[in-house]
Amino acid sequence: MIEVLRNRRFRRLFTAQVVALVGTGLLTVALGLLAYDLAGSNAGAVLGTALAIKMVAYVFVAPVISAITDRVPRRVLLVSADAIRAAIALTLPFVTHVWQIYVLIFVLQAASATFTPAFQAVIPSILENEDDYTRGLSLSRLAYDLESLLSPVLAAALLTVISYNLLFVGTAAGFIASAVAVVTTTLPRPVPTDRSVPLLERITRGAQFMTERPVLRGLLAMNLAVGAATALVVVNTVVYVRDLLDGSATGVALALGCYGSGSMIVALSVPRLLTTITDRTLMLAGAAVLPVGLLAAAAIATLSPTPGPGWVMLTVAWVVLGAGTSMINTPAARLLRSQTTPDNRTAVFTAQFSLSHACFLLTYPIAGWVGAGVGQFAAAITLAAVATLAATTAARVWPVDTSSTVEEVLAGRR
């Protein structure tokens, strides 16, 4: 897998991704502490609102920005997005009101919604070989998982010697380093687009394309299964560990580590697995195991207050959920690459980014509101039902004999 880093352009872009992720991880910790300073016991509500704002930016801003900037050179677009994110990070320590957090977070996440799809759409043009691209995707998935595990540890270490406000400086440094890595990399020019097409049509172009392709319709359904599993882990891990299993803050970190470990194991295995099985087989297997993990989470809720068996089940369930989401997320970009051409690739990558995050607008409230109002058993069962429906739909709309690799799709076009 590491041999893909011999490609100088990819190595620089991968470095940009890693340093930006570290900056984002520091931002997450610092933002929580800032919210507590401003809102005290209402900090959770502030962070929840900030998370909702993030999703709104991802879902609604990304397609609009992509359509408006379709002729902007990729390097200019990526560096500009990083510059905006760095500026916002340096501004956050000076806020004095909660509403200012909301405004700044919206701008920052709008910049992220510009950067991420454009970045993802550039990589296929740099790693043209299918095997190299798969290795690159696995490295990217590992970077995300390692960031979620290591950034809190790094933040905790830094907080022993600096105040949390200086973490925002670290965030800005990460975005600036990302911009430097991008600006020193030669990137392909965007394919000229037909500006005679109405703006609304250009905004919805990627989503419409995805609904027309059986393979991508299957991916859209699997996004919902990933959303169901991710929502339970992100929203309710602390409840499972602290309330149901009577654990500590360290236990929360360990539980999240189990989820990340499951994801990393799969990410490391994907390049080899896809030499022997198809994308469809791997991804539908992931969609099938997610409801199992969610049902195990429901069973944990019935075991409370017997933490012994509960801890064993939680460890296994969270590893399964991490593995299942990675079985879908890691190969997803391969499907987008194989089904698109350079002239529509950015629009489709943007649509996937936007629509996959739209799933969280459904699953986060289920995990949070149903879990708090009715109980964790009901929340897990509901999310298991959602994941099962999504997996079944994906299997039905993605026919077995439909091409999904670049070679097969190109052969079909001939």
Secondary structure by P-SEA (a helix, b strand, c coil): ccccccaaaaaaaaaaaaaaaaaaaaaaaaaaaaaaaccccaaaaaaaaaaaaaaaaaccaaaaaaaaaccccaaaaaaaaaaaaaaaaaaccccccaaaaaaaaaaaaaaaaacaaaaaaacccccccaaaaaaaaaaaaaaaaaaaccaaaaaaaaaacccccaaaaaaaaaaaaaaaaaaabbbbccccccccccaaaaaaaaaaaaaacaaaaaaaaaaaaaaaaaaaaaccccccccccccccaaaaaaaaaaaaaaaaaaaaaaaaaaacccaaaaaaaaaaaaaaaaaaaaaaaaaccccaaaaaaaaaaaaaaaaaaaacccaaaaaaaaacccccaaaaaaaaaaaaaaaaacaaaaaccccccccaaaaaaaaaaaaaaaaaaaaaaccccccccaaaaaaaac
